[in-house]
Amino acid sequence: MRTLDVNQVIDNARFSRFHWMVMALCALLLIFDGYDLFIFGVVLPAIMQEWGLTPLQAGALGSYALFGMMFGAFGFGTLADKIGRKKGIAICFALFSGATILNGFASSPTEFGIFRFIAGLGCGGLMPNAVALMNEYAPKRLRSTLVAVMFSGYSVGGMLSAGVGIYMLPRFGWESMFFAAAVPLLLLPLILWKLPESVGFLVRQGRDQQARAVLRKVEPGLGLEAADQLQMSDSKGQGAAVLELFREGRGLRTLCLWLAFFCCLLMVYALSSWLPKLMANAGYSLGSSLSFLLALNFGGMAGAILGGWLGDRFNLVKVMVAFFVSAALSISLLGFNSPTPVLYLLIFVAGATTIGTQILLYACAAQFYGLSIRATGLGWASGIGRNGAIVGPLLGGALLGINLPLQLNFLAFAVPGAIAAIAMAVFAISQQRSRSAATGALAAS
């Protein structure tokens, strides 16, 4: 009889078909999640015209889903640590798909806002759980890359939303964009059939037989026997999960992560909600304005994959500092009159360093927190970040409402990038000091 550390088995596993399957399924979930999140920016010009909304009213309407995402991230992140990530993901997926379909039947801004809030609950809960599941099963040497590739599905969903909008909005109206969410709902049984449960959850629940079956897929050459005992090196918590985020020297870095999440999501949702409208106001056609949203999300996907690759080879936190600085610079330059190819390049870089860096933040948080508090840590970081996501559309609406020059609108969107860069620089310094202290204590003993 052997005693096996599940974390070590997964960390040292060879990349296999099982890892491909987990990554593909989680990416598929986030494609649908991304479609649902970016749909508001696509339909915004149409519903503003139909319902006669002011920019401030439209910004407030955009924040309904983001309020829902904040509560969803807080609630479902912690709930999944108790009921399992697979059940948590299924509930969230069904919730946001169903509410999005109902959005197509909305006949007033109030109804629209209520359905968007419910959809936001599901979207906010799905994201941290999908990241936690992918992070749990990814081999250590590829962890940042696989989480980033998986999370690029979020950007694919944004591109899908813009592409569908270019075709469907002029032909079938804004309602058709929401009815299209019925298609993902049909795939839910397949996802539930193939998606594995968290192996850490199975071990904590004493379901060792199921855990062994999963580990045989993770590492087929392990030769796992029925008598082998499984253990998790970091499976024991100490009291309230939220307080755990501040114990053992994690407090400052937790706060830095929360601030970076807040600033990053503010930039992401300010741009995704208002970029088409800002560009339409600058004189571009609706089709061209939506193509800018395509460029933003294509940049997000490229930035996530490049950032994950760099993070696995260098220091992930330092990569994020560089990305946030680039975000501040590229967004601030968007307001100036640039040739069209330069404008597309700036939007591509802005997407790479905002949407892409958001994905890297999830990877960083997943690696920072131990398995027993990982979903809680991701859920709270995401939930705090959702406050920034709420502020983003409201800020955009307020700026448009007072008719500021285009340059000042984008400059206001760029400031959070500089703040996030400082927050992650402090995180890196604190991390280095913590490692030095641990090394010194080990040497002294």
Secondary structure, 3 states (H helix, E strand, C coil): CCEEEHHHHHHCCCCCHHHHHHHHHHHHHHHHHHHHHHHHHHHHHHHHHHHCCCHHHHHHHHHHHHHHHHHHHHHHHHHHHHHCHHHHHHHHHHHHHHHHHHHCCCCCHHHHHHHHHHHHHHHHHHHHHHHHHHHHHCCHHHHHHHHHHHHHHHHHHHHHHHHHHHHHHHHHCCHHHHHCCHHHHHCHHHHHHHCCCCHHHHHHCCCHHHHHHHHHHHCHHHCCCCCCEEECCCCCCCCCHHHHCCCCCCHHHHHHHHHHHHHHHHHHHHHHHHHHHHHHHCCCCHHHHHHHHHHHHHHHHHHHHHHHHHHHHCCHHHHHHHHHHHHHHHHHHCCCCCCHHHHHHHHHHHHHHHHHHHHHHHHHHHHHCCHHHHHHHHHHHHHHHHHHHHHHHHHHHHHHHCCCCHHHHHHHHHHHHHHHHHHHHHHHHHHHHHHHHHHHHHHHC
